[in-house]
Amino acid sequence: MKNTLTILLLLGAFTVSAQLNSNAQTLKDANSIEYRLLKKYAEQKWGEDYEMIVYTINEHTDAMPMDTNQELKQEVDEVKDLPLFVD
């Protein structure tokens, strides 16, 4: 029983660790050139190692000035509020 619980906890930890953080997700949602360049760089550096690609993108987006991330978040929020179709 303890082994099963340990395995489940480890699987959960690995699954959560390979996610974009909020700064990276904001860049991705904005479909920004910065995100696309970071992703391409990380893929070239790490190949198919998904966890390292995500880690690299997260680290680089965290190093970006906060005002850039805030501006992008605001732009994404504004675009999300636009209607998809105009009557």
RODO-2510 file (C-alpha; in nm, 4 decimals, decimal comma):
residues 87
     n   res          X          Y          Z
     1     m     0,0000     0,0000     0,0000
     2     k     0,2818     0,2425     0,0885
     3     n     0,4582     0,1666    -0,2399
     4     t     0,1437     0,2359    -0,4393
     5     l     0,0891     0,5666    -0,2621
     6     t     0,4510     0,6683    -0,3164
     7     i     0,4280     0,5903    -0,6867
     8     l     0,1066     0,7892    -0,7234
     9     l     0,2579     1,0883    -0,5458
    10     l     0,5685     1,0777    -0,7648
    11     l     0,3605     1,0552    -1,0816
    12     g     0,1600     1,3568    -0,9694
    13     a     0,4769     1,5523    -0,8999
    14     f     0,6198     1,4770    -1,2442
    15     t     0,2970     1,5702    -1,4167
    16     v     0,2720     1,9073    -1,2419
    17     s     0,6372     1,9949    -1,2932
    18     a     0,6156     2,0007    -1,6735
    19     q     0,3743     2,2915    -1,7089
    20     l     0,4240     2,6447    -1,8272
    21     n     0,4238     2,8992    -1,5479
    22     s     0,1957     3,2029    -1,5603
    23     n     0,4497     3,4270    -1,7379
    24     a     0,5181     3,1666    -2,0064
    25     q     0,1467     3,0941    -2,0467
    26     t     0,0790     3,4664    -2,0939
    27     l     0,3382     3,4830    -2,3713
    28     k     0,1941     3,1715    -2,5328
    29     d    -0,1638     3,3032    -2,5125
    30     a    -0,0496     3,6257    -2,6774
    31     n     0,1054     3,4191    -2,9582
    32     s     0,4063     3,6433    -2,9154
    33     i     0,7237     3,6243    -3,1166
    34     e     0,9150     3,6012    -2,7883
    35     y     0,7382     3,2803    -2,6941
    36     r     0,7860     3,1265    -3,0366
    37     l     1,1572     3,2123    -3,0354
    38     l     1,2032     3,0748    -2,6836
    39     k     1,0222     2,7552    -2,7753
    40     k     1,2307     2,7080    -3,0889
    41     y     1,5504     2,7718    -2,8928
    42     a     1,4508     2,5256    -2,6200
    43     e     1,3507     2,2589    -2,8732
    44     q     1,6812     2,2950    -3,0555
    45     k     1,8717     2,2762    -2,7281
    46     w     1,6834     1,9842    -2,5698
    47     g     1,5400     1,7910    -2,8634
    48     e     1,2399     1,5912    -2,7432
    49     d     1,3020     1,6343    -2,3694
    50     y     0,9670     1,7992    -2,2941
    51     e     1,0387     1,8722    -1,9282
    52     m     1,3621     2,0554    -2,0106
    53     i     1,1922     2,2492    -2,2900
    54     v     0,9228     2,3697    -2,0496
    55     y     1,1826     2,4431    -1,7803
    56     t     1,3893     2,6520    -2,0235
    57     i     1,0864     2,8487    -2,1433
    58     n     0,9766     2,9125    -1,7834
    59     e     1,3234     3,0281    -1,6769
    60     h     1,3593     3,2662    -1,9694
    61     t     1,0131     3,4161    -1,9330
    62     d     1,0734     3,4712    -1,5615
    63     a     1,3887     3,6627    -1,6535
    64     m     1,1924     3,9011    -1,8767
    65     p     1,0990     4,2406    -1,7336
    66     m     0,7704     4,2189    -1,5469
    67     d     0,6167     4,5154    -1,7279
    68     t     0,6518     4,3282    -2,0576
    69     n     0,4628     4,0326    -1,9156
    70     q     0,1938     4,2586    -1,7690
    71     e     0,1479     4,4412    -2,1004
    72     l     0,1123     4,1108    -2,2844
    73     k    -0,1362     3,9818    -2,0279
    74     q    -0,3452     4,2950    -2,0721
    75     e    -0,3359     4,2553    -2,4513
    76     v    -0,4394     3,8903    -2,4249
    77     d    -0,7273     3,9816    -2,1935
    78     e    -0,8443     4,2505    -2,4367
    79     v    -0,8350     4,0106    -2,7318
    80     k    -1,0235     3,7440    -2,5355
    81     d    -1,3038     3,9973    -2,4769
    82     l    -1,3523     4,0612    -2,8483
    83     p    -1,6445     3,8863    -3,0162
    84     l    -1,5416     3,6123    -3,2569
    85     f    -1,8043     3,6977    -3,5140
    86     v    -1,9629     4,0255    -3,6051
    87     d    -2,3279     4,0227    -3,7129
***
